């Protein structure tokens, strides 16, 4: 009967590890350097909101993590400029002009406020 609690704990640990891996934390620089690698992938980024536009509980905002900037599309209210946040979502790529990616965005699926370090 001892193995039941051990199995339960191992199952909980495995589920926890898988949920952490579901949204891999990365930098904006890595995303922008190889957007096709991240296309439709789940990622987590953390940074400061540098610009935001919203209306009717949806909009977009730009986030800077110190390595680069990316636009985040949200289907809820957007954070204020200067807010430090962690964002989870899917990367979608657009088109390339003259070798420069002009359309990589993160479609937000979750967000939380973070303390500045």
C-alpha positions as CSV (number, residue, x, y, z in Angstrom):
1,X,0.0,0.0,0.0
2,X,3.0,2.3,0.3
3,X,3.3,2.6,-3.4
4,X,0.0,4.4,-3.8
5,X,1.2,7.6,-2.2
6,X,4.4,7.4,-4.1
7,X,2.6,7.0,-7.4
8,X,0.3,9.8,-6.5
9,X,3.2,12.1,-5.7
10,X,5.1,11.1,-8.9
11,X,2.0,11.8,-11.0
12,X,1.6,15.3,-9.4
13,X,5.2,16.0,-10.1
14,X,5.0,14.9,-13.7
15,X,1.9,17.0,-14.3
16,X,3.6,20.0,-12.7
17,X,6.7,19.6,-14.9
18,X,4.6,19.2,-18.1
19,X,2.6,22.3,-17.3
20,X,5.8,24.3,-16.8
21,X,7.2,23.0,-20.1
22,X,4.0,23.9,-22.0
23,X,4.9,27.6,-22.2
24,X,8.7,27.7,-22.6
25,X,10.2,30.9,-21.2
26,X,12.4,32.6,-23.9
27,X,13.6,36.1,-24.9
28,X,12.2,38.4,-27.6
29,X,15.6,38.4,-29.3
30,X,15.4,34.6,-29.8
31,X,11.9,34.9,-31.2
32,X,12.8,37.7,-33.6
33,X,16.0,36.0,-34.7
34,X,14.2,32.9,-35.8
35,X,10.4,33.5,-35.9
36,X,9.6,30.4,-38.0
37,X,11.0,28.2,-35.1
38,X,8.5,29.7,-32.7
39,X,5.5,30.0,-35.1
40,X,2.4,28.7,-33.4
41,X,4.5,27.7,-30.3
42,X,3.6,28.4,-26.7
43,X,6.0,30.8,-25.1
44,X,6.4,33.0,-22.0
45,X,8.2,36.3,-22.0
46,X,8.7,38.9,-19.3
47,X,9.3,42.6,-19.8
48,X,8.0,46.2,-19.7
49,X,5.1,47.6,-21.7
50,X,6.5,50.3,-24.0
51,X,3.3,51.2,-25.9
52,X,-0.4,50.1,-25.8
53,X,-3.6,50.6,-27.7
54,X,-7.0,49.3,-26.6
55,X,-10.7,49.7,-27.2
56,X,-13.7,47.7,-26.1
57,X,-11.7,45.2,-24.0
58,X,-9.2,44.3,-26.6
59,X,-6.1,45.7,-28.2
60,X,-2.4,45.4,-28.6
61,X,0.7,46.4,-26.7
62,X,4.4,46.3,-27.2
63,X,6.7,44.7,-24.7
64,X,10.4,45.1,-24.2
65,X,12.4,42.5,-22.3
66,X,15.8,44.1,-22.7
67,X,16.7,41.9,-25.7
68,X,14.1,43.2,-28.1
69,X,10.5,44.3,-28.6
70,X,7.4,42.4,-29.8
71,X,3.7,43.3,-30.2
72,X,1.2,41.4,-28.1
73,X,-2.4,41.0,-29.3
74,X,-4.9,40.7,-26.4
75,X,-8.6,40.0,-26.4
76,X,-9.0,41.8,-23.1
77,X,-7.9,45.2,-21.7
78,X,-4.3,46.0,-22.3
79,X,-1.8,46.9,-19.6
80,X,-0.6,50.4,-19.1
81,X,2.6,51.8,-20.5
82,X,5.4,51.1,-18.0
83,X,3.8,48.0,-16.5
84,X,6.2,45.1,-15.9
85,X,4.5,41.8,-16.8
86,X,4.9,38.2,-17.7
87,X,2.9,37.1,-20.8
88,X,2.1,33.7,-22.1
89,X,0.8,33.0,-25.6
90,X,1.4,31.7,-29.1
91,X,3.8,33.2,-31.6
92,X,2.4,34.0,-35.1
93,X,4.6,35.1,-37.9
94,X,3.7,37.4,-40.8
95,X,5.7,38.5,-43.8
96,X,9.3,39.4,-44.5
97,X,10.4,42.5,-46.4
98,X,14.0,43.0,-47.4
99,X,15.1,40.3,-44.9
100,X,13.3,41.9,-42.0
101,X,10.4,40.2,-40.3
102,X,7.5,42.7,-40.2
103,X,4.8,40.7,-38.6
104,X,5.7,38.5,-35.6
105,X,3.2,38.9,-32.8
106,X,2.4,37.1,-29.6
107,X,-1.3,36.2,-29.2
108,X,-1.8,36.5,-25.5
109,X,-3.4,33.6,-23.6
110,X,-2.4,34.7,-20.1
111,X,-0.7,37.6,-18.2
112,X,0.4,38.5,-14.8
113,X,2.0,41.5,-13.2
114,X,5.6,41.1,-12.1
115,X,7.8,42.9,-9.6
116,X,10.7,44.7,-11.1
117,X,14.1,43.1,-10.2
